[in-house]
Each structure stands twice: as C-alpha cells, then as structure tokens.
Amino acid sequence: MTDIFLPAMMSGKTERDDSTWLRTIVRVNPAAAIAPLQAKLNAISYAFEEERARRFVGMKQEIFLQAARYLAETVTLEPAAAGASNLQGEYRRSLLSLGVLVALVLLIACANVAI
C-alpha cells in the first residue's frame, strides 16, 4: 500500500530521458524475511528500467549502454534508524536555519508577552 506518492516531475532530472529519480522507503515488519522482499523489489525495479529502456529507440549508443547499466543494478535494503539515505545531509542545513528562525520568532513573542 502506498502512503505517500510524489510526482516524478518534482525532480529536475526528469527533463532528460536518460535519467531517473526514485527513492523508495519501505517499512518492514521485524518478523518478515528480508530476502523475498528484496527479490520482489529487484523484480519491480528491473521491470521499471526495462519499460523505460524501450523509449530509447533511435537515441545515441551511449544511452543504450547506460540503460544496460541500470538494468544490471539491484535494490539495496538498508536500515534507516539514523535517517533515510542521504536525506539528512541534503536537508540538515536548511532545517537548522528553519529551527533557528522559529526559535527567534518564539523569543520575540515571549519578550512581547513579558512586557
């Protein structure tokens, strides 16, 4: 069941036909076996890349080689206890700035109430 769906157009990489942008986050039951889940995700990923590669007819040879490389890739399942993939690194600075801004607004509000 899909809880969150983001349109692929939210990434600038979708402007190119030879690029893809996917980040899948899965919550796995601790009692579930990982190997069957990984096999299923690999099959889905392969089918997605195979379908995408069909659109490369008439394009440069380099794109066909790139598509073959994508078809050879496999899905890796990693624990995300410390955060999902590189999301922390990408958004840490922005979130810290937002947190400081919120703290300043609250400080100003408390000062106004105290006066």
Biopython code that builds the backbone (N, CA, C, O; Angstrom):
import numpy as np
from Bio.PDB.StructureBuilder import StructureBuilder

atoms = [
    (1, "MET", "N", (0.847, -1.177, 0.000)),
    (1, "MET", "CA", (0.000, 0.000, 0.000)),
    (1, "MET", "C", (0.889, 1.235, 0.000)),
    (1, "MET", "O", (1.835, 1.316, 0.784)),
    (2, "THR", "N", (0.605, 2.175, -0.849)),
    (2, "THR", "CA", (1.386, 3.395, -0.956)),
    (2, "THR", "C", (0.808, 4.448, -0.023)),
    (2, "THR", "O", (-0.368, 4.800, -0.115)),
    (3, "ASP", "N", (1.661, 4.953, 0.888)),
    (3, "ASP", "CA", (1.232, 6.002, 1.807)),
    (3, "ASP", "C", (1.478, 7.390, 1.232)),
    (3, "ASP", "O", (0.661, 8.295, 1.402)),
    (4, "ILE", "N", (2.598, 7.551, 0.557)),
    (4, "ILE", "CA", (2.962, 8.849, 0.004)),
    (4, "ILE", "C", (3.390, 8.653, -1.438)),
    (4, "ILE", "O", (4.149, 7.735, -1.748)),
    (5, "PHE", "N", (2.904, 9.515, -2.320)),
    (5, "PHE", "CA", (3.302, 9.460, -3.722)),
    (5, "PHE", "C", (3.685, 10.864, -4.152)),
    (5, "PHE", "O", (2.899, 11.800, -4.006)),
    (6, "LEU", "N", (4.882, 11.012, -4.678)),
    (6, "LEU", "CA", (5.319, 12.302, -5.198)),
    (6, "LEU", "C", (5.470, 12.205, -6.706)),
    (6, "LEU", "O", (6.101, 11.268, -7.197)),
    (7, "PRO", "N", (4.920, 13.131, -7.442)),
    (7, "PRO", "CA", (5.105, 13.086, -8.887)),
    (7, "PRO", "C", (6.580, 13.196, -9.248)),
    (7, "PRO", "O", (7.318, 13.953, -8.618)),
    (8, "ALA", "N", (7.006, 12.458, -10.242)),
    (8, "ALA", "CA", (8.408, 12.466, -10.652)),
    (8, "ALA", "C", (8.827, 13.830, -11.185)),
    (8, "ALA", "O", (10.020, 14.131, -11.219)),
    (9, "MET", "N", (7.900, 14.641, -11.591)),
    (9, "MET", "CA", (8.233, 15.956, -12.136)),
    (9, "MET", "C", (8.780, 16.894, -11.070)),
    (9, "MET", "O", (9.198, 18.006, -11.393)),
    (10, "MET", "N", (8.787, 16.476, -9.808)),
    (10, "MET", "CA", (9.326, 17.317, -8.747)),
    (10, "MET", "C", (10.846, 17.324, -8.766)),
    (10, "MET", "O", (11.461, 18.070, -8.003)),
    (11, "SER", "N", (11.458, 16.528, -9.603)),
    (11, "SER", "CA", (12.910, 16.488, -9.720)),
    (11, "SER", "C", (13.326, 17.047, -11.073)),
    (11, "SER", "O", (12.678, 16.787, -12.087)),
    (12, "GLY", "N", (14.410, 17.815, -11.082)),
    (12, "GLY", "CA", (14.925, 18.362, -12.329)),
    (12, "GLY", "C", (15.500, 17.297, -13.246)),
    (12, "GLY", "O", (15.675, 17.538, -14.440)),
    (13, "LYS", "N", (15.797, 16.117, -12.701)),
    (13, "LYS", "CA", (16.373, 15.044, -13.505)),
    (13, "LYS", "C", (15.373, 14.479, -14.513)),
    (13, "LYS", "O", (15.775, 13.784, -15.447)),
    (14, "THR", "N", (14.106, 14.756, -14.349)),
    (14, "THR", "CA", (13.105, 14.185, -15.247)),
    (14, "THR", "C", (13.052, 14.891, -16.590)),
    (14, "THR", "O", (12.344, 14.447, -17.494)),
    (15, "GLU", "N", (13.790, 15.980, -16.733)),
    (15, "GLU", "CA", (13.813, 16.670, -18.011)),
    (15, "GLU", "C", (14.604, 15.890, -19.055)),
    (15, "GLU", "O", (14.471, 16.140, -20.253)),
    (16, "ARG", "N", (15.427, 14.946, -18.603)),
    (16, "ARG", "CA", (16.225, 14.130, -19.516)),
    (16, "ARG", "C", (15.613, 12.741, -19.601)),
    (16, "ARG", "O", (15.166, 12.190, -18.595)),
    (17, "ASP", "N", (15.594, 12.174, -20.809)),
    (17, "ASP", "CA", (15.039, 10.835, -20.989)),
    (17, "ASP", "C", (15.968, 9.741, -20.478)),
    (17, "ASP", "O", (15.526, 8.618, -20.238)),
    (18, "ASP", "N", (17.247, 10.056, -20.308)),
    (18, "ASP", "CA", (18.194, 9.026, -19.888)),
    (18, "ASP", "C", (18.478, 9.077, -18.387)),
    (18, "ASP", "O", (19.455, 8.485, -17.928)),
    (19, "SER", "N", (17.650, 9.766, -17.627)),
    (19, "SER", "CA", (17.865, 9.877, -16.192)),
    (19, "SER", "C", (16.594, 9.462, -15.459)),
    (19, "SER", "O", (15.485, 9.613, -15.971)),
    (20, "THR", "N", (16.776, 8.945, -14.271)),
    (20, "THR", "CA", (15.629, 8.561, -13.455)),
    (20, "THR", "C", (15.856, 9.027, -12.029)),
    (20, "THR", "O", (16.993, 9.221, -11.598)),
    (21, "TRP", "N", (14.781, 9.199, -11.316)),
    (21, "TRP", "CA", (14.859, 9.675, -9.946)),
    (21, "TRP", "C", (13.855, 8.877, -9.132)),
    (21, "TRP", "O", (12.644, 9.067, -9.253)),
    (22, "LEU", "N", (14.359, 8.005, -8.322)),
    (22, "LEU", "CA", (13.499, 7.206, -7.462)),
    (22, "LEU", "C", (14.128, 7.069, -6.093)),
    (22, "LEU", "O", (15.333, 6.848, -5.973)),
    (23, "ARG", "N", (13.336, 7.196, -5.090)),
    (23, "ARG", "CA", (13.767, 6.889, -3.730)),
    (23, "ARG", "C", (12.592, 6.170, -3.089)),
    (23, "ARG", "O", (11.525, 6.752, -2.890)),
    (24, "THR", "N", (12.796, 4.914, -2.771)),
    (24, "THR", "CA", (11.736, 4.105, -2.185)),
    (24, "THR", "C", (12.073, 3.857, -0.726)),
    (24, "THR", "O", (13.177, 3.419, -0.403)),
    (25, "ILE", "N", (11.134, 4.132, 0.144)),
    (25, "ILE", "CA", (11.312, 3.882, 1.567)),
    (25, "ILE", "C", (10.264, 2.862, 1.977)),
    (25, "ILE", "O", (9.070, 3.053, 1.745)),
    (26, "VAL", "N", (10.717, 1.786, 2.583)),
    (26, "VAL", "CA", (9.836, 0.679, 2.938)),
    (26, "VAL", "C", (9.940, 0.433, 4.442)),
    (26, "VAL", "O", (11.040, 0.379, 4.991)),
    (27, "ARG", "N", (8.822, 0.289, 5.088)),
    (27, "ARG", "CA", (8.818, -0.118, 6.495)),
    (27, "ARG", "C", (8.560, -1.619, 6.525)),
    (27, "ARG", "O", (7.525, -2.100, 6.063)),
    (28, "VAL", "N", (9.516, -2.337, 7.073)),
    (28, "VAL", "CA", (9.463, -3.794, 7.072)),
    (28, "VAL", "C", (9.108, -4.291, 8.471)),
    (28, "VAL", "O", (9.665, -3.829, 9.467)),
    (29, "ASN", "N", (8.186, -5.226, 8.529)),
    (29, "ASN", "CA", (7.855, -5.882, 9.783)),
    (29, "ASN", "C", (9.100, -6.600, 10.297)),
    (29, "ASN", "O", (9.722, -7.342, 9.537)),
    (30, "PRO", "N", (9.485, -6.408, 11.562)),
    (30, "PRO", "CA", (10.696, -7.048, 12.073)),
    (30, "PRO", "C", (10.682, -8.573, 11.942)),
    (30, "PRO", "O", (11.742, -9.196, 11.874)),
    (31, "ALA", "N", (9.503, -9.174, 11.906)),
    (31, "ALA", "CA", (9.418, -10.636, 11.797)),
    (31, "ALA", "C", (9.491, -11.111, 10.345)),
    (31, "ALA", "O", (9.600, -12.311, 10.095)),
    (32, "ALA", "N", (9.431, -10.189, 9.392)),
    (32, "ALA", "CA", (9.409, -10.559, 7.973)),
    (32, "ALA", "C", (10.813, -10.899, 7.481)),
    (32, "ALA", "O", (11.805, -10.349, 7.958)),
    (33, "ALA", "N", (10.874, -11.811, 6.523)),
    (33, "ALA", "CA", (12.146, -12.180, 5.905)),
    (33, "ALA", "C", (12.521, -11.115, 4.879)),
    (33, "ALA", "O", (11.678, -10.674, 4.098)),
    (34, "ILE", "N", (13.769, -10.710, 4.883)),
    (34, "ILE", "CA", (14.244, -9.644, 4.001)),
    (34, "ILE", "C", (14.463, -10.138, 2.572)),
    (34, "ILE", "O", (14.180, -9.413, 1.618)),
    (35, "ALA", "N", (14.966, -11.364, 2.415)),
    (35, "ALA", "CA", (15.332, -11.873, 1.083)),
    (35, "ALA", "C", (14.157, -11.873, 0.097)),
    (35, "ALA", "O", (14.335, -11.406, -1.029)),
    (36, "PRO", "N", (12.959, -12.372, 0.459)),
    (36, "PRO", "CA", (11.847, -12.319, -0.508)),
    (36, "PRO", "C", (11.427, -10.891, -0.858)),
    (36, "PRO", "O", (11.067, -10.609, -2.001)),
    (37, "LEU", "N", (11.474, -10.002, 0.118)),
    (37, "LEU", "CA", (11.127, -8.608, -0.132)),
    (37, "LEU", "C", (12.135, -7.979, -1.090)),
    (37, "LEU", "O", (11.751, -7.261, -2.013)),
    (38, "GLN", "N", (13.413, -8.245, -0.875)),
    (38, "GLN", "CA", (14.434, -7.690, -1.750)),
    (38, "GLN", "C", (14.303, -8.253, -3.166)),
    (38, "GLN", "O", (14.501, -7.528, -4.142)),
    (39, "ALA", "N", (13.972, -9.536, -3.282)),
    (39, "ALA", "CA", (13.784, -10.138, -4.608)),
    (39, "ALA", "C", (12.603, -9.487, -5.333)),
    (39, "ALA", "O", (12.671, -9.232, -6.536)),
    (40, "LYS", "N", (11.525, -9.221, -4.598)),
    (40, "LYS", "CA", (10.356, -8.587, -5.210)),
    (40, "LYS", "C", (10.671, -7.161, -5.650)),
    (40, "LYS", "O", (10.270, -6.746, -6.738)),
    (41, "LEU", "N", (11.386, -6.411, -4.816)),
    (41, "LEU", "CA", (11.760, -5.049, -5.179)),
    (41, "LEU", "C", (12.728, -5.032, -6.360)),
    (41, "LEU", "O", (12.663, -4.134, -7.199)),
    (42, "ASN", "N", (13.625, -6.018, -6.433)),
    (42, "ASN", "CA", (14.529, -6.118, -7.585)),
    (42, "ASN", "C", (13.750, -6.376, -8.872)),
    (42, "ASN", "O", (14.058, -5.805, -9.918)),
    (43, "ALA", "N", (12.743, -7.236, -8.786)),
    (43, "ALA", "CA", (11.927, -7.536, -9.970)),
    (43, "ALA", "C", (11.154, -6.293, -10.427)),
    (43, "ALA", "O", (11.054, -6.029, -11.625)),
    (44, "ILE", "N", (10.619, -5.544, -9.491)),
    (44, "ILE", "CA", (9.884, -4.322, -9.823)),
    (44, "ILE", "C", (10.829, -3.290, -10.434)),
    (44, "ILE", "O", (10.489, -2.644, -11.425)),
    (45, "SER", "N", (12.003, -3.138, -9.849)),
    (45, "SER", "CA", (12.985, -2.188, -10.365)),
    (45, "SER", "C", (13.421, -2.565, -11.780)),
    (45, "SER", "O", (13.535, -1.696, -12.644)),
    (46, "TYR", "N", (13.662, -3.839, -12.019)),
    (46, "TYR", "CA", (14.080, -4.310, -13.336)),
    (46, "TYR", "C", (12.980, -4.052, -14.372)),
    (46, "TYR", "O", (13.259, -3.604, -15.484)),
    (47, "ALA", "N", (11.732, -4.339, -13.999)),
    (47, "ALA", "CA", (10.615, -4.116, -14.921)),
    (47, "ALA", "C", (10.475, -2.628, -15.244)),
    (47, "ALA", "O", (10.203, -2.265, -16.388)),
    (48, "PHE", "N", (10.657, -1.781, -14.256)),
    (48, "PHE", "CA", (10.582, -0.335, -14.464)),
    (48, "PHE", "C", (11.658, 0.116, -15.440)),
    (48, "PHE", "O", (11.368, 0.834, -16.397)),
    (49, "GLU", "N", (12.905, -0.301, -15.205)),
    (49, "GLU", "CA", (14.013, 0.107, -16.064)),
    (49, "GLU", "C", (13.874, -0.477, -17.473)),
    (49, "GLU", "O", (14.231, 0.170, -18.457)),
    (50, "GLU", "N", (13.355, -1.699, -17.561)),
    (50, "GLU", "CA", (13.163, -2.323, -18.872)),
    (50, "GLU", "C", (12.115, -1.554, -19.688)),
    (50, "GLU", "O", (12.292, -1.328, -20.885)),
    (51, "GLU", "N", (11.039, -1.161, -19.033)),
    (51, "GLU", "CA", (9.999, -0.381, -19.710)),
    (51, "GLU", "C", (10.534, 0.978, -20.140)),
    (51, "GLU", "O", (10.226, 1.458, -21.231)),
    (52, "ARG", "N", (11.329, 1.589, -19.286)),
    (52, "ARG", "CA", (11.912, 2.889, -19.596)),
    (52, "ARG", "C", (12.897, 2.785, -20.758)),
    (52, "ARG", "O", (12.993, 3.700, -21.576)),
    (53, "ALA", "N", (13.629, 1.671, -20.833)),
    (53, "ALA", "CA", (14.631, 1.485, -21.890)),
    (53, "ALA", "C", (13.980, 1.336, -23.271)),
    (53, "ALA", "O", (14.628, 1.586, -24.287)),
    (54, "ARG", "N", (12.727, 0.939, -23.312)),
    (54, "ARG", "CA", (12.035, 0.790, -24.596)),
    (54, "ARG", "C", (11.860, 2.127, -25.312)),
    (54, "ARG", "O", (11.707, 2.167, -26.533)),
    (55, "ARG", "N", (11.882, 3.219, -24.551)),
    (55, "ARG", "CA", (11.718, 4.545, -25.148)),
    (55, "ARG", "C", (13.002, 5.055, -25.791)),
    (55, "ARG", "O", (12.987, 6.095, -26.450)),
    (56, "PHE", "N", (14.103, 4.350, -25.613)),
    (56, "PHE", "CA", (15.391, 4.826, -26.109)),
    (56, "PHE", "C", (15.647, 4.467, -27.565)),
    (56, "PHE", "O", (16.770, 4.634, -28.041)),
    (57, "VAL", "N", (14.660, 3.987, -28.276)),
    (57, "VAL", "CA", (14.841, 3.627, -29.678)),
    (57, "VAL", "C", (15.194, 4.881, -30.482)),
    (57, "VAL", "O", (14.516, 5.903, -30.380)),
    (58, "GLY", "N", (16.248, 4.794, -31.273)),
    (58, "GLY", "CA", (16.668, 5.916, -32.092)),
    (58, "GLY", "C", (17.566, 6.906, -31.382)),
    (58, "GLY", "O", (17.927, 7.926, -31.969)),
    (59, "MET", "N", (17.939, 6.644, -30.145)),
    (59, "MET", "CA", (18.815, 7.549, -29.411)),
    (59, "MET", "C", (20.270, 7.091, -29.547)),
    (59, "MET", "O", (20.554, 6.045, -30.131)),
    (60, "LYS", "N", (21.160, 7.873, -29.009)),
    (60, "LYS", "CA", (22.587, 7.591, -29.102)),
    (60, "LYS", "C", (22.945, 6.255, -28.447)),
    (60, "LYS", "O", (22.234, 5.766, -27.570)),
    (61, "GLN", "N", (24.057, 5.681, -28.892)),
    (61, "GLN", "CA", (24.534, 4.395, -28.363)),
    (61, "GLN", "C", (24.873, 4.504, -26.874)),
    (61, "GLN", "O", (24.689, 3.538, -26.134)),
    (62, "GLU", "N", (25.367, 5.665, -26.421)),
    (62, "GLU", "CA", (25.734, 5.844, -25.014)),
    (62, "GLU", "C", (24.517, 5.649, -24.097)),
    (62, "GLU", "O", (24.642, 5.125, -22.990)),
    (63, "ILE", "N", (23.361, 6.070, -24.567)),
    (63, "ILE", "CA", (22.147, 5.935, -23.752)),
    (63, "ILE", "C", (21.767, 4.466, -23.628)),
    (63, "ILE", "O", (21.305, 4.035, -22.572)),
    (64, "PHE", "N", (21.955, 3.687, -24.698)),
    (64, "PHE", "CA", (21.688, 2.258, -24.609)),
    (64, "PHE", "C", (22.623, 1.595, -23.604)),
    (64, "PHE", "O", (22.204, 0.716, -22.852)),
    (65, "LEU", "N", (23.877, 2.009, -23.588)),
    (65, "LEU", "CA", (24.833, 1.454, -22.626)),
    (65, "LEU", "C", (24.444, 1.836, -21.197)),
    (65, "LEU", "O", (24.569, 1.032, -20.274)),
    (66, "GLN", "N", (23.979, 3.051, -21.032)),
    (66, "GLN", "CA", (23.534, 3.498, -19.725)),
    (66, "GLN", "C", (22.307, 2.710, -19.274)),
    (66, "GLN", "O", (22.201, 2.345, -18.103)),
    (67, "ALA", "N", (21.395, 2.449, -20.183)),
    (67, "ALA", "CA", (20.208, 1.663, -19.849)),
    (67, "ALA", "C", (20.598, 0.254, -19.438)),
    (67, "ALA", "O", (20.013, -0.301, -18.508)),
    (68, "ALA", "N", (21.579, -0.334, -20.118)),
    (68, "ALA", "CA", (22.047, -1.668, -19.754)),
    (68, "ALA", "C", (22.649, -1.660, -18.352)),
    (68, "ALA", "O", (22.489, -2.620, -17.598)),
    (69, "ARG", "N", (23.341, -0.576, -18.005)),
    (69, "ARG", "CA", (23.907, -0.472, -16.658)),
    (69, "ARG", "C", (22.797, -0.388, -15.610)),
    (69, "ARG", "O", (22.898, -0.993, -14.543)),
    (70, "TYR", "N", (21.731, 0.369, -15.920)),
    (70, "TYR", "CA", (20.611, 0.464, -14.986)),
    (70, "TYR", "C", (19.922, -0.892, -14.813)),
    (70, "TYR", "O", (19.505, -1.239, -13.708)),
    (71, "LEU", "N", (19.805, -1.648, -15.886)),
    (71, "LEU", "CA", (19.170, -2.965, -15.802)),
    (71, "LEU", "C", (19.983, -3.923, -14.947)),
    (71, "LEU", "O", (19.428, -4.854, -14.363)),
    (72, "ALA", "N", (21.283, -3.710, -14.866)),
    (72, "ALA", "CA", (22.143, -4.593, -14.076)),
    (72, "ALA", "C", (22.153, -4.234, -12.590)),
    (72, "ALA", "O", (22.634, -5.017, -11.771)),
    (73, "GLU", "N", (21.634, -3.070, -12.239)),
    (73, "GLU", "CA", (21.632, -2.659, -10.835)),
    (73, "GLU", "C", (20.600, -3.438, -10.033)),
    (73, "GLU", "O", (19.595, -3.906, -10.569)),
    (74, "THR", "N", (20.870, -3.566, -8.741)),
    (74, "THR", "CA", (19.944, -4.239, -7.833)),
    (74, "THR", "C", (19.549, -3.290, -6.708)),
    (74, "THR", "O", (20.236, -2.303, -6.446)),
    (75, "VAL", "N", (18.459, -3.593, -6.060)),
    (75, "VAL", "CA", (17.962, -2.796, -4.947)),
    (75, "VAL", "C", (18.700, -3.211, -3.680)),
    (75, "VAL", "O", (18.898, -4.398, -3.425)),
    (76, "THR", "N", (19.100, -2.228, -2.898)),
    (76, "THR", "CA", (19.772, -2.494, -1.629)),
    (76, "THR", "C", (18.857, -2.021, -0.507)),
    (76, "THR", "O", (18.373, -0.890, -0.522)),
    (77, "LEU", "N", (18.629, -2.888, 0.454)),
    (77, "LEU", "CA", (17.831, -2.515, 1.624)),
    (77, "LEU", "C", (18.792, -2.180, 2.762)),
    (77, "LEU", "O", (19.651, -2.982, 3.128)),
    (78, "GLU", "N", (18.627, -0.975, 3.314)),
    (78, "GLU", "CA", (19.474, -0.520, 4.407)),
    (78, "GLU", "C", (18.601, -0.024, 5.545)),
    (78, "GLU", "O", (17.558, 0.582, 5.302)),
    (79, "PRO", "N", (19.012, -0.271, 6.793)),
    (79, "PRO", "CA", (18.247, 0.270, 7.916)),
    (79, "PRO", "C", (18.337, 1.798, 7.921)),
    (79, "PRO", "O", (19.380, 2.371, 7.605)),
    (80, "ALA", "N", (17.257, 2.429, 8.275)),
    (80, "ALA", "CA", (17.211, 3.890, 8.254)),
    (80, "ALA", "C", (16.997, 4.463, 9.651)),
    (80, "ALA", "O", (16.319, 5.478, 9.810)),
    (81, "ALA", "N", (17.565, 3.824, 10.648)),
    (81, "ALA", "CA", (17.379, 4.302, 12.014)),
    (81, "ALA", "C", (17.931, 5.709, 12.203)),
    (81, "ALA", "O", (17.392, 6.486, 12.990)),
    (82, "ALA", "N", (19.012, 6.043, 11.481)),
    (82, "ALA", "CA", (19.610, 7.368, 11.605)),
    (82, "ALA", "C", (19.140, 8.307, 10.509)),
    (82, "ALA", "O", (19.666, 9.413, 10.383)),
    (83, "GLY", "N", (18.174, 7.898, 9.721)),
    (83, "GLY", "CA", (17.682, 8.734, 8.630)),
    (83, "GLY", "C", (17.790, 8.009, 7.307)),
    (83, "GLY", "O", (18.677, 7.175, 7.120)),
    (84, "ALA", "N", (16.911, 8.314, 6.408)),
    (84, "ALA", "CA", (16.855, 7.627, 5.122)),
    (84, "ALA", "C", (17.930, 8.150, 4.189)),
    (84, "ALA", "O", (17.966, 9.340, 3.876)),
    (85, "SER", "N", (18.791, 7.273, 3.752)),
    (85, "SER", "CA", (19.872, 7.524, 2.791)),
    (85, "SER", "C", (20.571, 8.849, 3.078)),
    (85, "SER", "O", (21.005, 9.090, 4.204)),
    (86, "ASN", "N", (20.681, 9.691, 2.088)),
    (86, "ASN", "CA", (21.411, 10.943, 2.256)),
    (86, "ASN", "C", (20.483, 12.133, 2.512)),
    (86, "ASN", "O", (20.880, 13.281, 2.309)),
    (87, "LEU", "N", (19.271, 11.871, 2.947)),
    (87, "LEU", "CA", (18.336, 12.971, 3.199)),
    (87, "LEU", "C", (18.840, 13.903, 4.290)),
    (87, "LEU", "O", (18.664, 15.118, 4.193)),
    (88, "GLN", "N", (19.472, 13.349, 5.340)),
    (88, "GLN", "CA", (19.967, 14.201, 6.416)),
    (88, "GLN", "C", (20.999, 15.186, 5.904)),
    (88, "GLN", "O", (20.950, 16.374, 6.223)),
    (89, "GLY", "N", (21.933, 14.688, 5.109)),
    (89, "GLY", "CA", (22.972, 15.564, 4.579)),
    (89, "GLY", "C", (22.412, 16.635, 3.661)),
    (89, "GLY", "O", (22.901, 17.765, 3.649)),
    (90, "GLU", "N", (21.388, 16.287, 2.891)),
    (90, "GLU", "CA", (20.809, 17.234, 1.946)),
    (90, "GLU", "C", (20.027, 18.352, 2.633)),
    (90, "GLU", "O", (20.045, 19.493, 2.171)),
    (91, "TYR", "N", (19.347, 18.035, 3.723)),
    (91, "TYR", "CA", (18.424, 18.991, 4.326)),
    (91, "TYR", "C", (18.836, 19.478, 5.712)),
    (91, "TYR", "O", (18.121, 20.286, 6.304)),
    (92, "ARG", "N", (19.958, 19.015, 6.244)),
    (92, "ARG", "CA", (20.359, 19.394, 7.604)),
    (92, "ARG", "C", (20.507, 20.902, 7.742)),
    (92, "ARG", "O", (19.977, 21.488, 8.687)),
    (93, "ARG", "N", (21.211, 21.535, 6.825)),
    (93, "ARG", "CA", (21.457, 22.974, 6.930)),
    (93, "ARG", "C", (20.161, 23.774, 6.833)),
    (93, "ARG", "O", (19.953, 24.711, 7.603)),
    (94, "SER", "N", (19.298, 23.414, 5.901)),
    (94, "SER", "CA", (18.024, 24.132, 5.746)),
    (94, "SER", "C", (17.153, 23.983, 6.985)),
    (94, "SER", "O", (16.546, 24.951, 7.443)),
    (95, "LEU", "N", (17.091, 22.768, 7.526)),
    (95, "LEU", "CA", (16.274, 22.549, 8.721)),
    (95, "LEU", "C", (16.853, 23.256, 9.941)),
    (95, "LEU", "O", (16.103, 23.743, 10.788)),
    (96, "LEU", "N", (18.172, 23.316, 10.038)),
    (96, "LEU", "CA", (18.796, 24.046, 11.137)),
    (96, "LEU", "C", (18.463, 25.536, 11.035)),
    (96, "LEU", "O", (18.151, 26.170, 12.043)),
    (97, "SER", "N", (18.525, 26.091, 9.834)),
    (97, "SER", "CA", (18.176, 27.503, 9.627)),
    (97, "SER", "C", (16.720, 27.759, 9.999)),
    (97, "SER", "O", (16.401, 28.760, 10.639)),
    (98, "LEU", "N", (15.845, 26.853, 9.594)),
    (98, "LEU", "CA", (14.433, 26.990, 9.921)),
    (98, "LEU", "C", (14.212, 26.908, 11.437)),
    (98, "LEU", "O", (13.409, 27.663, 11.986)),
    (99, "GLY", "N", (14.908, 26.012, 12.103)),
    (99, "GLY", "CA", (14.796, 25.882, 13.558)),
    (99, "GLY", "C", (15.256, 27.135, 14.281)),
    (99, "GLY", "O", (14.624, 27.563, 15.247)),
    (100, "VAL", "N", (16.366, 27.736, 13.817)),
    (100, "VAL", "CA", (16.863, 28.977, 14.425)),
    (100, "VAL", "C", (15.849, 30.100, 14.209)),
    (100, "VAL", "O", (15.601, 30.890, 15.120)),
    (101, "LEU", "N", (15.267, 30.178, 13.023)),
    (101, "LEU", "CA", (14.265, 31.205, 12.727)),
    (101, "LEU", "C", (13.043, 31.046, 13.637)),
    (101, "LEU", "O", (12.536, 32.037, 14.163)),
    (102, "VAL", "N", (12.571, 29.834, 13.824)),
    (102, "VAL", "CA", (11.426, 29.581, 14.701)),
    (102, "VAL", "C", (11.765, 29.966, 16.143)),
    (102, "VAL", "O", (10.941, 30.564, 16.835)),
    (103, "ALA", "N", (12.968, 29.629, 16.593)),
    (103, "ALA", "CA", (13.382, 29.986, 17.956)),
    (103, "ALA", "C", (13.413, 31.504, 18.136)),
    (103, "ALA", "O", (13.000, 32.007, 19.182)),
    (104, "LEU", "N", (13.890, 32.231, 17.144)),
    (104, "LEU", "CA", (13.912, 33.699, 17.236)),
    (104, "LEU", "C", (12.503, 34.281, 17.288)),
    (104, "LEU", "O", (12.240, 35.200, 18.064)),
    (105, "VAL", "N", (11.603, 33.757, 16.472)),
    (105, "VAL", "CA", (10.217, 34.237, 16.498)),
    (105, "VAL", "C", (9.587, 33.966, 17.862)),
    (105, "VAL", "O", (8.891, 34.824, 18.403)),
    (106, "LEU", "N", (9.826, 32.772, 18.425)),
    (106, "LEU", "CA", (9.290, 32.471, 19.760)),
    (106, "LEU", "C", (9.902, 33.367, 20.822)),
    (106, "LEU", "O", (9.201, 33.789, 21.741)),
    (107, "LEU", "N", (11.188, 33.669, 20.723)),
    (107, "LEU", "CA", (11.844, 34.555, 21.672)),
    (107, "LEU", "C", (11.243, 35.951, 21.614)),
    (107, "LEU", "O", (11.001, 36.568, 22.652)),
    (108, "ILE", "N", (11.002, 36.451, 20.415)),
    (108, "ILE", "CA", (10.381, 37.775, 20.259)),
    (108, "ILE", "C", (8.960, 37.770, 20.821)),
    (108, "ILE", "O", (8.549, 38.721, 21.485)),
    (109, "ALA", "N", (8.215, 36.705, 20.557)),
    (109, "ALA", "CA", (6.843, 36.598, 21.079)),
    (109, "ALA", "C", (6.847, 36.566, 22.605)),
    (109, "ALA", "O", (6.016, 37.220, 23.235)),
    (110, "CYS", "N", (7.767, 35.817, 23.209)),
    (110, "CYS", "CA", (7.842, 35.755, 24.677)),
    (110, "CYS", "C", (8.239, 37.106, 25.255)),
    (110, "CYS", "O", (7.730, 37.508, 26.301)),
    (111, "ALA", "N", (9.145, 37.806, 24.582)),
    (111, "ALA", "CA", (9.560, 39.129, 25.064)),
    (111, "ALA", "C", (8.394, 40.109, 25.002)),
    (111, "ALA", "O", (8.233, 40.939, 25.897)),
    (112, "ASN", "N", (7.584, 40.018, 23.958)),
    (112, "ASN", "CA", (6.423, 40.921, 23.837)),
    (112, "ASN", "C", (5.383, 40.615, 24.918)),
    (112, "ASN", "O", (4.751, 41.535, 25.438)),
    (113, "VAL", "N", (5.201, 39.366, 25.256)),
    (113, "VAL", "CA", (4.228, 38.991, 26.281)),
    (113, "VAL", "C", (4.732, 39.421, 27.664)),
    (113, "VAL", "O", (3.942, 39.818, 28.520)),
    (114, "ALA", "N", (6.048, 39.342, 27.877)),
    (114, "ALA", "CA", (6.616, 39.700, 29.160)),
    (114, "ALA", "C", (6.567, 41.194, 29.435)),
    (114, "ALA", "O", (6.573, 41.622, 30.589)),
    (115, "ILE", "N", (6.518, 41.980, 28.374)),
    (115, "ILE", "CA", (6.498, 43.450, 28.549)),
    (115, "ILE", "C", (5.142, 43.912, 28.894)),
    (115, "ILE", "O", (4.926, 45.109, 29.080)),
]
sb = StructureBuilder()
sb.init_structure("model")
sb.init_model(0)
sb.init_chain("A")
sb.init_seg("    ")
for serial, (resi, resn, name, xyz) in enumerate(atoms, 1):
    if name == "N":
        sb.init_residue(resn, " ", resi, " ")
    sb.init_atom(name, np.array(xyz, "f"), 0.0, 1.0, " ", f" {name:<3s}", serial, name[0])
structure = sb.get_structure()
